[in-house]
Amino acid sequence: MKLQLTDDAPATVSYGYVDGGLSPGDEFDVDGAKGEALLDAHDYLERVVDIAEEEYEVTSGDGLADATYDELYERATEAGIEGRSTMTKDELIGELRED
């Protein structure tokens, strides 16, 4: 599994199984179980999914990108996010990730 540090990651992050320090935007490989545990533990990590040779799509471990607008709206309602009725899907995702 390939993971990437998001822009809101600490300036330098290190893991014992990765050579050297990592900075926001850096990618690294980790085995599946350890990768899942890291995604659960750190909001500043995203999974990088290989969708074609040398082409990558970054997705978050929170499942928001795969949710429908209605599912996101319901989660925003539960979270008490104001202004949700005028937000786009991307805006809802952004607000839910900030919450």
N, C-alpha and C positions, 0 to 999 in steps of 0.2 A: 504494500500500500504506500502511496506517496502522499505526504502531508505538506502543507505550506503554512507559514506564519503570516497572519493578516497584518494590516497596517497598524492595528492597535496592540500588537504584541510588544512586550518589553524590548528595549533597545538591543539587548543581547540575551539570548537564551542558550543554554547548553544542556545536552542530554548525554549521558555516559556512552551511549552506543553511536553517537554522531561525532565525527572528527571536527574539532574546533567549535567556535560559537556560531550561532545562527542569528540573523537579523530579520526584521519584517520583510516579507516577500521571498525569503529563502524557502526552498523545497528540500525535503529529505525523505528517504525510504525507511520504512519500518514494517515489521511483520504485522499481519492482520489483527491479532488479538491485542498486541501492544498499541497499535494504532487506534483501535476502537477505544481503549482505555484512555489514551491521551486526548482523543476528541471529547470524551465525556468529562474529562478533568479540566480542560483548558478552552475557554471561549475564543482564544486568539489563534486557534488552529482550524484549518479547513482541509478537506480531502480533495486531492487532485485526481480526477478520473480521466484516464486515457481514452479519448473517444475516436481517435484516428492516429495514424502514425505521425509523430511529432506535433500533434495538436492536442491541447489539454483544455478541459473545462473545470473550473474551480467550483466546488459545491460545498456548502456548509454541512456540518454534522447535525444541525438542528432540524433538518427536514422542512424548513420553511420554503425553500425554493421549489419543492415538489408539491406543496399544498395548493389547493384551489383558492380563488379569491374569497369564496364564501367561508372556507375553513380559516383563512387568515383573518377575515372580518370577525368571525366568532371568537378567535383567540384575542384579537384586539379589544373586543367588547369585554371579555373576561379580565383582561389586563387593565381596563379602564382608560384606554388611550383615547384622548380627546381629538376630535376632527377626523376620526376614522371614516366617516361616511363620505368624505370628499377625497379620500386617498386612493391612489392607484395600488396595484398589487405590490410593486417595488417599494412604494412608500410604506405600506403596511409591514412588509418584511423588515425594512430599516427600523421602523419604530419598535417592532417586536424584538428585534435584536438588541436595541438600546435598553429595553425595559428590563 
